[in-house]
Amino acid sequence: MKRGSIGMAIFTGVFVGIMVFISTYLVPEASSITSIVIAVLAAFIGGLIGNKLFPRREEQTR
């Protein structure tokens, strides 16, 4: 397994959760489509940021 991918996945999940929570708090009567679009955009942006913070590294073989 590539090292760094778990950290990126956790960061992305937390980022999406925070963004969805903030959007729900700020716009409580938003439609489901709007919430889905926000979650997708947050996942994309969170993945990009997570990839920069936790770059993938190959495990060293002996």
Backbone torsions as a table, in degrees:
resi	resn	phi	psi	omega
1	MET	NA	143.3	-179.3
2	LYS	-76.3	132.4	178.7
3	ARG	-75.8	144.2	-179.8
4	GLY	99.9	-22.9	-177.9
5	SER	-71.7	-29.7	178.6
6	ILE	-70.2	-43.3	177.5
7	GLY	-61.9	-40.6	178.8
8	MET	-65.0	-41.6	-179.6
9	ALA	-65.5	-42.3	178.9
10	ILE	-65.2	-44.5	179.0
11	PHE	-60.5	-44.8	-179.1
12	THR	-62.3	-43.8	179.3
13	GLY	-62.1	-43.5	178.6
14	VAL	-66.6	-40.7	179.1
15	PHE	-61.5	-44.9	178.8
16	VAL	-63.4	-44.2	179.4
17	GLY	-59.7	-43.4	179.5
18	ILE	-66.4	-43.3	-179.1
19	MET	-65.1	-40.9	178.3
20	VAL	-66.2	-40.6	178.0
21	PHE	-62.4	-45.7	-179.8
22	ILE	-63.7	-43.4	-179.4
23	SER	-66.3	-36.9	177.7
24	THR	-67.8	-36.6	179.9
25	TYR	-70.5	-42.1	-177.5
26	LEU	-76.9	-36.3	-178.9
27	VAL	-128.8	80.5	-174.1
28	PRO	-68.4	-21.6	-176.7
29	GLU	-104.4	27.9	178.7
30	ALA	-73.3	151.2	179.9
31	SER	-73.7	166.1	179.8
32	SER	-64.4	-36.6	179.3
33	ILE	-62.2	-42.1	178.6
34	THR	-62.6	-42.0	178.9
35	SER	-64.5	-38.8	178.8
36	ILE	-66.4	-42.9	179.1
37	VAL	-62.8	-41.9	178.2
38	ILE	-63.1	-42.1	179.5
39	ALA	-64.7	-40.3	179.5
40	VAL	-66.2	-45.3	178.2
41	LEU	-63.6	-39.7	178.2
42	ALA	-65.4	-37.2	177.8
43	ALA	-65.8	-41.5	179.2
44	PHE	-64.2	-48.9	-179.6
45	ILE	-66.5	-42.0	178.3
46	GLY	-63.4	-36.1	176.4
47	GLY	-65.9	-40.5	177.8
48	LEU	-65.0	-45.1	179.1
49	ILE	-66.5	-43.4	179.1
50	GLY	-62.6	-34.4	177.9
51	ASN	-68.0	-33.3	176.9
52	LYS	-73.5	-38.3	-179.0
53	LEU	-76.2	-35.8	-177.5
54	PHE	-125.4	76.2	-178.5
55	PRO	-65.2	147.1	-179.9
56	ARG	-73.6	133.3	177.7
57	ARG	-127.4	139.0	176.3
58	GLU	-76.6	142.4	175.8
59	GLU	-71.0	142.1	179.4
60	GLN	-79.8	131.6	176.8
61	THR	-100.2	146.9	-179.2
62	ARG	-103.5	NA	NA
